[in-house]
Amino acid sequence: MSENKEPHVAKFVYDFTEGNKDLKDLLGGKGANLAEMTNLGLPVPPGFTITTEACKVYLDSGEEPPALRDEVSAHLDALEQRMGKKLGQADDPLLVSVRSGAKFSMPGMMDTVLNIGLSDKSVKGLAKQAGDERFAWDSYRRLIQMFGKTVLGVDGELFEEALEKAKEAKGVQVDTELDAADLKKLVTAFKKTVKTEAGRDFPQDPREQMDLAIHAVFDSWNTDRAKLYRRQERIPGDLGTAVNVCSMVFGNLGPDSGTGVAFTRDPASGHQGVYGDYLQNAQGEDVVAGIRNTVPLAELENIDKASYDQLMQIMETLENHYLDLCDIEFTIERGKLWMLQTRVGKRTAGAAFRIATQLVDQGLIDETEALQRVNGAQLAQLMFPRFDEDARAEQVGRGIAASPGAAVGKAVFDSYTAVKWSRSGEKVILVRRETNPDDLDGMIAAEGILTSRGGKTSHAAVVARGMGKTCVCGAEELEVDTKRRRMIVPGGHVVEEGDVISIDGSSGKVYLGEVPVVPSPVVEYFEGRMHPGADDADELVEAVHRMMAFADRKRRLRVRANADNAEDALRARRFGAQGIGLCRTEHMFLGDRRELVERLILADTETEREESLKQLLPLQKRDFVELFEAMDGLPVTVRLLDPPLHEFLPDITELSVRVALAESRQEPHENELRLLQAVHRLHEQNPMLGLRGVRLGLVIPGLFTMQVRAIAEAAAERKAAKGDPRAEIMIPLVGTVQELEIVRDEADQVIAEVEAATGTRLKLAIGTMIELPRAALTAGQIAEAAEFFSFGTNDLTQTVWGFSRDDVEASFFTAYLEKGIFGVSPFETIDKDGVGSLVKSAAAAGRSTRPDLKLGVCGEHGGDPESVHFFHEVGLDYVSCSPFRIPVARLEAGRAATQSTGSDHR
């Protein structure tokens, strides 16, 4: 008889005392950190977390797991026993909040409901127990408002309008001036709105309230705004969210109560100090929503010194425990401090670099961990231009510097217009009184965000910092009128929709018109025009300098540049390039050389063709001499001519018109006619898959050998001048080893001729681009004739996917991104499963044939942070990218080398 084993039963609910900060996959960031704070003995209201696994089951099946209700009931019973009261009981009700909490922070994107358990009966018991009737009815109206919008889908504007009418009727400006009688009327109005809009009464059963709120939080994982935010931040869509059920503590019990958000360091600058916002007599949503302007956290010392001192101690404890900037939400209930949340805080790019180096100096983290605290996207933000401080500009306001940058655009007053105008090519600034999660698409579309309310912890500020978007908040002197689509600035000037404004997210200043910009100090540092120093700009440069030094010490991948002339090569070298990975010689054939190329194409005889090549040779040689001199001592990979020849000829329509006009006027047009015939002869339906690359070298005799001779003679000349040229010759668009063998034999012969003529020994490596699927699949054979591979991931992506990049990005990529088919464009970040698997297999096959085969990548993926990590993992030797992306690639190469020991700080 077989042994009976009980089946494994998943656990879907964890008490705050059961988890820890390492269970973010299961408990979400909020739940894991509430458990961690509970373990540390900090004052956390009791509660429990429903796991992400329960959410996944619910979203997959449309129903909660069968065991979930019983588990929730058991944990609710335990919570009621601990608190000595029952959920929603009439005399002294237990109230709870139901809050979302995904693995990665998604501020404001998912749903929260506070004060669950209040009803027509229990509100009276709460009033009696608290000794404050106004507080009880304020809490009840908040529940109906949040529940109606979040759970029942009622338009939130309807509640806001009713609240505004109540304030107008009372003749007051803020909701705290409404008394208990006013709030009772508001509750009646809110309940009527729910009945009318949702088709049902507001539920009076507290357990029904809680269950519906839990389902609403699960559902909020797949709202449009949440999916949009995940796409923007590259957060996987299959993680699900946890749900935290927490006993309520109240910040709206009067002047000795309040709520706030605190940072252990300034998330905008990284400086240490007291940073955050506090709002008396309020609940947490008031701070985040920016509905009422807060006071600086430092003011709490004057308001409630005991709570302030305790908070400062807790903040120090948390930063030393998490070894990072912490973002903290807290509530004070009649002088008692409660911790509601902590997480590793979002920060600006500049703050990220400063904080990482500060923590190293404090001995809290090492260089390896420091590299995981910054990323290439942040470095790229620091390289953006900033406003010229010496420019004449009309400042009309100043708010809180919430997220740095210099943003210029036309003022728009709603998200729909921001998106619409942006898609038409307009640069816009989204102007709102305060933003909410429904504004996310407009925030993404805008160059920057300006609000007249809120602080550094408002929705606008937090989301903007996470996206690296310029933001100025709390510009109180600006009167934003969204209905009339205008903004009134001090002095009475009116900014209408469409007027250009400029906002400085580093200073909080707002200007009329367009303010000129100047280079970033970080770019000036890379250019060698600024050195680390003591003032604020140099402090940032010092932090960047140190992090780049860390990365350069750690990285294995070398970083080269895509550069086609000496000027770009010298800039790339200043930016830290270790050579040129791609010199596109077709760029050397433009301008005044186009006529020579036309003659080459039109040549009817071998003599004419040779004459054209003879004239091109010294021009090409001069190009390479300058390039080798600029990159002396570093490798320079020269790609032989790649694009279709018709690109060097006039437009077929324009040329046809010229010929027709000449014929009608009986004017000489023999040359134009020959050109037109050549254009017709070379016309291809899909030129990117036609006569180009190695095919040109095989079909046009002497073309590639002329280029090889120019390279060899230039290298010999530089050697004679005591230089150290390290040229590499790259054959493009090879699909079979036989193509490469033919071109290589010709190249070797030319190099031997130059060596004999100059008496110079040349070491010119010859390799190929791997940019066709067949080349990747036969890489082992191709490596027999190639000393190096350079993966051309732009073309490889096109040929693997069957995409024409110029066409598909405009035609259907937006739809593919919105539908989740792509998380990101495969031209932006390498498609690891498709294109990436070919790169990986080709690298392995090539090295199995030639163990010393040098491997690189020269598509723009070489400067993409995520792609750089992939290229490190598959064992490439170098990446190559445009000069301005070199610092990003250097940093990410260092991060990739230390990733296994670092942690993910999203």
N, C-alpha and C positions, 0 to 999 in steps of 0.2 A: 504494500500500500504506500503510495507516494505521500511525502510530507506536505501538509497544507501550509502555505505561506500567505500571510496577510499582504494584500497588494499595497504598494507605496501610495500614501495619500499626500497630495501636495498641500503645503501649508500656505494659505493665502493671506493671513493676517498676523502681524507682528506688533507686540506692545513696544512702546518707546524704550523700555528697559531691555529689550531682546536684541536690538540691532546694533550696528556700528557704521562708521563712515566708509568702510570698504564694501558695503553692500548696496552701492548705488544702482547697480544693474537691477536688483530686486526691489529695493525700497525707494528708488529715486533719490535725487540729491537732497531734497528737503527732508524726507523721512530718515535717510541714513544720517544726516547731520543732526536732526533732532535727537536721534538715539545716541549719537556721540556726545552731544551736550549733556544728555541725561546721565550717561556713563561718567562724565567729568564732574557730576554733582552740581551742575548749574541749575538755576531755577527755571525749569521747563514745565509748562502745564501738562498734566498727564494726558495720554492719548494713545492711539494705535495707528498703524499704517497698513493699508490694503495694497498688496504687491502689484508690480507691473505684469506679473504672470496672470493675475486675475483679469487685468485690463485686456490682455491679449486674447484670452478666452472669450471675454465679452465682445470684443470687436470682431473676432472671427466668426462667432456663432450668433451674435445678436442677443445672447442671454448670458447672465452671470453664471459662474460655475455653481453647480448644485450645492456644494458644501459651503459656499461663501456666506449665505445668509446666517447659517448656524454659527460660523466662526465669528462673524460680526456681532451677533447676539451675545456670544460668550464674552467677547472683549468689552462690549458695551456694559454688560452686567458687572464685570470686574471694575470698569471705570466708575460706574455708579456707586459701587460699594466703597471704592477709594475716596470718592468725593462726598459720600454721605447724602446723596440726592439722586433723583431719577430724571432722565431726559424729559423735559417738558412738563414735569409735574406742576400742579396748579399753585401750590403754596410757595415752594422754593425751588424753581426749576434748574436742572442742569442744562446748560446750553453748550453746543459744540460748533466748531467750524469744520467745514469740509473743503480741503484745499488740494490742488493738484501738486505734483512733484515729479517731474521726469528726471532721467539720469543727468541730462545736461540742462543748464538753466535756460528757460524760455520765458523771459520776463513779460508778464501780461498776456501771453498767448493762449493760456488755458484758464480754466474757470475756478472760482473760489466762491463759497457761500458762507457768510458769517451768521451767528446768532440762531442757528437751527435749534428748534425746541420751543420757540416763542409762538404763542397762539392767543386768541382772544381771552382765554382763561389765564394762561401762565404769565402774560404780560403784567397782570395785576399782582401776581405773586412776586414777580421780579421787582416791581415797584416797591412793594412792601418790604421785601428782604433788603433791598438796596437803600431804602429810605429816600428814594429819588424817583418821583413819578415821571419827570421829564426824560431822564436817562432810559427808563424802561420803554417809553413810547418811541424814543429816538432809535433804540435798538430794534424795535419791532418794524418801524418803517424801513430801516436798512435791510432787514431780512426780506420783506416783501419786495423791495426794489431789486435786490440782488437775485433773489429766487425767481422773480418774475422774468427778469432779463435772461439769466443764465440757464435756468431749468425749463421754463415754460415758453421761452422764445419771444417774449414781449419786447417791443422796440424800447430800448432804454431811454430814448429821447422823451417818450411820453411821461416817464417818471421825473425826468429832469425838468420838463416844462411845468409839471404840477408843483414841484418843489420851488421853482422860480416864482410861480404865481402866489404860493403861500408866503414867500418872503416879501413880494410886492404888496400883498394885502396887509401885511404886518408893518410894512415900511421899514424893513431891515435889509442889511446887505449880506449877512452870512447866516448859515443854518443854525449856528449855536445860539442865535438870538430868538429863535422860535421857542415858545414855552410848551408845556405839556398839552394844553388845550389845542394849540396849533398843530402839534404833531398827531394828536388823536384824529383831527380832521384829515390830516394828510394820510394817515393809515386807511381811513375810510375811502379816500379818493384812490389810493393805490390799489386797494382790494377791488374796487369797482373797475379799475383799468384792467386788472388781471382777469376778472370775469368777462369783460367785453372782448379783450384781445385774445385770451387763451381759451375761452369757451368753457371755463371751469372755475370753481371757487379756489381761493388760496387754501391749501391743505392745512387742516387744524391738527391732524395726527402727527406728532413729532417724529415717529419712526418713518412714516411715509415721506416726510420732508427729507430725512437723512438718506433714505434709499434712493429717492429721486435725484438728490444732489450728487450722490456717488455716481449714478449712471450718467449724469450730466458732465461730470468731470471726465469719466471715461470717454464720452462722446466728443469732448472738446479736443481730444488728441487729433481728431481728423477734421477739425474746422478748417476752412480755407486759410484763415490767418495763421494757424499753427503750421499747416503744410507749407505755406509761403515762407514762414520764418525758418523752418527746417531746411528748405531748399537753399535759402540765403546763407545759413550757417553750416550747411552740409552735415546736418544731424540725420542719422538713419531714421527711416519712417516706420520701422518695425519694432521699436523699443517699447512703445506704450508708456503710459504714465501711472505712477502710484497715486494713491489717494490717502491723505492724512486727515484723520478725525481727531480733533484736539479740543479739550475742554476750554471753554471761552474764558478769557480774562478781558477786562473792559478798560479801555482808555478814555471812554466818554462818560465817566462818572463825575466829572466836574474839574475844576482847576488843579486839583491835586492828582489828576490822572492825565494820561496822554499816550502818544505813540510816536515812534521814530525809527529812523534807519541810520546806522552808523557804519563808518569804514575805519579800519585800523590804520589806514594811510589814505591820502587823497587819491581817489581813483582817476583824477584828471592829470595830476602832476607827479604823483608818487611820493610826494613829500610827507614826512611824518608829522603828526599833529592831531587835532581834534576835528574830525570831518563828519558831517552828517546833518540831518534835519530832524527837528522835533516839532510836534504839534500838540498843544494842550487840548484836553477835552475832545478827543477824536479817536476814530478807529483806523487801523492800518491802511485801509484802502484810500482814505483821505490823503495820506502822504504820497502814495504811489501815483494816484490819479492827478495830483497837483490841483485839486479843487480849491483848496485854501493854501495860501502861501505860508510856509513854515518859518520857524526861527532857526538860526544856526545851532547845532548841537551844543556848542560851548555855552549857550544861554541856559541850558539845563542846570548848570552849576548854580546859577542864581535862583532858579525855580525850585529845584529839589536836589540839594547838595548830596544828601545821603545816597539817593538813587544814582546820581552822576558819578560819585566816587566808586560805587559798586560796579557800574557799567564800565568805567575805565579799567578797573581791575580785571573784569571778565574779558574785555577786548584784548588786553595783554595776554591773558591766559590762552585765548583762542588763537591769536597770531603765533604764539610760541608753539602751540600744539599743531596747527596746520602748516606752519612755516611759510605763511603767505599772507597777502592782503586778504582780510576777511570782511565780508558784507553781512551786516547783522540787522535783524528786525527785532524790535522790542516793544513792550507795552508796560506802562506804569499804571497800576490800579490802586488808587488811594495810597500812594507812597510805596507800594510793593512792586519791585522790578521783576518782570518775566521775560524770558528769552523765547522768541517765537520762530527764529530761523537764523542759521548762519550758512555761509557758503564761501568758497573762494571767489572773490569779487571780480566782476568785469572791470576792465581798466582801459585807459587810452593807450595808444602805442608808446608814447613817451613815458608814461607811468610804468609800463611793463618793463622797459629797459632800465629805468632808474631803480625800480624795486628789486629787480633781479640782482643788480650789482650791490645794492644796499644789503640784501640778505646774505650775499657772499661775504661782504665786509664784516657783518655781524656774526659770522661763523655759523649761521643757521642752515645754509645749504652750500654745496660745492659747485664748481664750474659746470660739471655735468648736468646737475639739476637746474642750474641757472639757464642753460641753453633750452631747457624744456619750458621755461617760463616766458619765452619770447618766440616770435615766428616771423617768417618772411613777409607775410601780409602786413604785419605791424611795421616792419622796417620800410616796406614800400610806402606806407602812409606817411612816415616821417620824411620821405624824400619829395613829397608834394610841395609846391610853392606855398609861400605865405604872403600876407599883405605887406606892401612897402610902407614902413612906418613914416617915411619922409614924404609920402604922397599927400597931396591936398585932397582931403575927403571930408564930407559933411557927416559928422556923427550925430545921430538922432536918438540914440538910446543905448542903454547898457544893461545886460542881464547877467546871468550866471554862466561862466565858461564851463559848459557841461561836457563838450567833446571837441577837441581841437581841430583846426583846419581853417582854410580861407575859402569861403563859398560865395559865389556870385551867381545871381539868377533872377528871373522874373518872379515877383511875389504871386503866389497862388494860395487860396484859402480853403481848399478841400483836397482830399486824396485823389478823387476822380480826375480833377483838372490837372493835378500834378502828373499823374500817369499819362493822361491824354497828351499834354503838351510835351512831356519828355519823349514820348514815342514819335513826336513830330520833329524831334531834334532840338527842342528848346531846353535851356538850362533853367531850372526853377528852384525857388526856396519855398518850402511848405511853411506857411504861417498859420498858427492855431492859438487859441487861448490855452488849451492843453491838448495833448494827444491821448488817444486811447488805442487799444489793440486793433480796432477797425481801420486805423490810419496807416497800418504797416505798409501796404502797397505804395501809398504816396510817399512814405518816408524813404523807401527803397529807391523810388524814382527821382527824388529830389537831390539837389547838390548839398542841401543843408536844411536844418529844421530850426525854426524860431518860434518860441512860445512866450506868452505874457505871464503865464503862471507856472508854478512848480519850481523845484530845485534840482540839485544834483542827483537826487534819488527818485525823481519823477519818471513816469513811463518814457517820456521823450528822451530824457538823459540816459537812462539805462539802456534802452534799445539802440540809441545812436552810438553810444560807446561800443556796444557789442558789434555793431556793423562798421565801425570806423568812419561814421558819418559826422560831419560838422554839425554842432548843435549849440544854440544859445537858449537858455530857459529863464523863466521868471523875470522877463523884461517888463516890469510893472508899469513903467511910464508909457508904454505903447498900448494903445486901446485897439484891440483886435475885434473887428465887427465882421464875423463870418457871413452873416445874412446879407449884408450890403457889399461884401467882398472887398473890404478895404481895411486899412490900418491908419489910425490917427496918431501922429507923433507929436511930441512937445512943440508948442508954438503953433499948433493947428494945422500943420501941413498934412495932407492926406495922401497916403500911398494906395493907389488903386491897383486892382489886379492887373498884372502885366508890367507894372513899373519895376525897374531893376533895383535891387538892394544887394548889399554885401554884408555878410556876418562873419565875425572872427571868433571861432570857437575856443581860441586860446586866451582871449582877453574879455570876451563877452560883449564886445562893441558891435553896434549895428550902424550901418552907413547907408545913406541914399546913393544910388548910382553904383557904378562899377569902380572898385578900388584896384589899382595896379598891384601885381604880385611880383615878388622877388624870389630867387632860389632859396630852398630850405638850407639851414645851416648844416644839416646832415649831408646834403649834396655837396656843399662847399667843403666839407671835411673830406669826402671821398675824392673831390677834385684837387685836394691839397691846399685849399685857400683858407681853411680854418683849422685850428689846432685846439685840443682840449684846454679849457681854462676854468675860470671861476664864476662867470655870470651864468644866468639861467640857460641861455642857449648853449654855452659851452659845457655846462653840466650835462646836458642831454648828449652832446657830442662825445663827452668823456665816457658816458655809459655805453653808447653805441660802439665806440672805439674798443672798449674792454670786451664787449660781447663778441665783436668780430674777431678779436684776438683769441678768445676762448674757442670760437668755431674753427678758426684756421688751425689751431693746435690739435683739435680733435678730429677734423675731417680726413677721410681717405680720398673722396672724390676730388679731382682737380676741376677747376672752373676756367673755361675758355670763353672767348667772345665770338659772336658773329659780326665780322667787320670787313668792309670792302675797300677801305682806303686808309691812308696813314693817319688822318685826323681821328677817325673812329678808333683806330688801333691804339693811338696814344691815350685817348680818353679811357678805353677799356683797360689799359695797363694801369692808369691811375686808380681805377675802380677795383683793381686787384686781379685782373685777368692773368692767367698763366699760359697765355698763348691765344692763337686764333683757331677756332674749331671749324669755322666755315667762312671762307672768302668766296663770295659769289661773283665770278668773273663776268657774268652777263651785265652787271651794273657798270663795268668798265667800258662797255661798248655803246653807251648812250651818248647823247650830246653831239659833239662835232665828229664823232667816229661813226655815227649812223650811216653816213654816206659811203664810207668804206665797206661797211657790212652789206649795204645795198649792192655795191659793185660785186662783192663776193657772191651774193645770191644770184645776181643776174649774169655772172660770168658764163659765156658760151664755150670758152676754150680753156684748156689747162693753163695756157699762158696768162690769160686774164685772171684766173683764180689765183695763180701763184703771185702775180703782181699785187693783188689785193692783200694776200696774206703777208707779203714782204713789207707792205706799208704798215700793217697792223703790228708786226713783230716788235719794232722798237718802242711803240706806244705801250704794249703789254709789258715789255721788259722794264720800262720806267716805272710802271705801276708797281711791279713786284719789288724793285729795288727800294722804293719808298716804304713799302709794307714791311720788308725784311729788316730795314733799318729801324723802323718804329718798334718792331717786336724782336730786336736783336737778342739772341740767346734763348728765345722761346719758340715753340713749334708754331708753324703757320700752315694750316691745311687749306690748300687752294682747290676749289671745285672747278673742274673744266666746264665749259659752256653747257648750260642745261636747258633753257627754255626753247620752245618752238621758234624756228627762224622767222615765221610770219610776224612775230612780235616786233621785229626790227623794220617791218615794212609799213607803209601808210595804211590807214583804215580803208577797207575795200569800198565802202559807200562814198567816202570823201574822194577817193581816187577815181572812182567811176564818174562822178560829177565833173571832176577836172578834165577827164578825157572827153566826155560828151561835150562840154563847153568848148574845148579846143577844136573839136571836129566841127561843131556848128559855126565857129568863127574862122574855120580853115587856117588855124594856127598850127605851128609845128608841135607835135606831141609824141614823138617817137619814144623818148625816154619814159614818159608817163605810161604809154601803151605797154612797153616792156615790163614796167613795174606792175601794171594791172594784170598782165598775163602771169607774172610770177606769183602775185598774191592769189590769183585763182588756182594756180598750180599747187601752191603750198597750203591752200585752205583745207582745214580738217574739221569734221563735225565735233570731235572732242580732242582738241590739241594737247591737253594735258596727258593724254594717253596715246599720243601720236609720235611724230618725228621730233624727238628731243633727247637730251642726255647723250648716253653712249651711242645711241642710234645716229645722232648727228655726226659724231666722230667717225663712224663707220661709213656713212653715206657721203659726207663732204670731205674728200681727200685733203689732207694737209691741215685741217682746222685744229684738231687736237695736238698734232705734232708741233704746230706753230706755238701753241700755248705752252707745251712742255719745254720747248726750246727757250721761250722767254723766261720761264721759271728757272731753268738750269743756268742760263747766262746771267740772270740777276743774282742767283746764289753765288756764282763764280765771282762776279764783280764785288759782291759784299765780302767774300773771303779775301779777295785781293786787297780790300780796304781794311783788313784785320777785323772784320765783323764776324758774327757767329750766326749765319742764317740756318734755320732748321725747317726747311720747306718739306711739305708732304703733298703729294699729288692725289687728288680724289676723283675717281671716275663715277659720274652720276647715272642713276636709273638702270643699273645693271640687273638683268633678270636671269642670266645664265653665265656660267664660268667661261664659256667660249668667247663671249663678248669681251670680258675683262682680259683674257689671255691675248687676244689680238691687239687691243689697245696697249697693253703692257709691253708686248714685244716691240711695238713701234716706239713707245716711250723710252724703253731701255736703250734702244739704238740711238735715239736722239741724245740722251744723257751721255752715252759713251762718246758721241761725236763732240759734245761740248767739253767734256773732260779732256779729250785729246787736243782740242784746239786751244784750251786755256791752261793746260797743265795742272788742273785743279781736281783733286779727288772730291767728288760730291756724294753725299749720303742722302738721297731723296727717296723717302718711303713712298710706296704706291699702294693705295687702298681703294675702297669703294664705299659708296652709300648703300645702305640696305633700306630701301624705300618701297619695294614691291613685295607682295606676299611670296612670290616664287623665289625671290632672292633670300628671304628669311627661311623658307622651307628647304632650300638647297645651300644653306650657309656653309655646311661642311665642305662642299665641293668648291664654293667660291673662295674659301679661305686658303685653298692651295695656291691661288694667284694673288692674294691680297695680304698686305702686311698690317692693315688695320681696317676696321669697320666703323663707319659713323652712321648711326640710325637716323634717317630723315623722317622723323615721326609725323610731320605735316602730311607729306605724300603717302606715307604708310597708312595713316588714319583714313585718308581719302580712298585709297585702294582697298583697304580691308572692309570698310563700311559701304563702299560704292557711293560715296558722297562727292559732290563737287562743292567744295567749301564755299566758293563765292555765291553759289545759288542757295544751298540748303539752310545756311544760317539765317537768311532773310525770309525764307519761305515757310519752313515748318519747325525750326528748332525751338521757337518759343512755345509752340503747342506741345512738343515732346517734353520740354522742361516742366510745363504746367501739369501734364498728365503723369509725371513721374517716370517716364520712360528713360530719361536721362536725369541723374542727380546734378550733373554739370556737363557742359559741352565737351565732347571727346577731343575737340581741338584746343581746349583750355587745359584740361587735366587728362593725362593718358588713360585710355581705356585698358585697365589692367587685365581684364578677362579675355579681351580679343587681341588688340594691338600689343598689349603688354606681354601676353603669352608668346607671341611671335618673337618679340625682342628677347625674351628670356631663353627660348629654345634656340634661336639663331646664335645668341652669345655662347651658349653651351656647345652647340655644334661646331661653331667656328674655332673655339679653343680646343675642342677635341682633336681637330686637324692640326692647328697651329697653337700650341700652348702659350706662346708669347704674343698672341694676337692682341693688339691694342683696340679697346672698345670705347666708343663715345656716342654722344647723341648731339645733333645740331639743329633739330627742330625747336620751335619756341617752347616746347615742353621742358627744355633744358633750364628754363628760368621759372617754371611753375613749382611752388613749394611741395605740393603733394607728389608730383611726378619725380622730383629730385630724390625723394625718399625711396621711390620704387627703383630708380636707376642705381641707387646705392645697394639696395637689397639684391638685385640681379647681377651685381659684380662689375658694372661698367667702370672704366678708368676715369672718365671725365664727362662733364656736361658742357655745352656751349650755348650761349644765349646772347641777346642784345646787350650792349654795354651797360645800360641803366639797370638791367636786371642782375648784373654780376654780384653785387652785394647780397641780394636776396638768395641767390644760388649758393654763395659761400656760406651764409648763415644756415641755410637748410641742410647743406652737406654736413656741417658740424652737428646739427641736431639729429640728422639721420644716423650718424656714427655713434651717438650717445642715446638713441631712442630706447634701446632695450633696457637701459638702467634708469631712464627718466619716466615721468608720469604724464598723463594727459590732462593738461589744464586748459580746458576749452573756454 
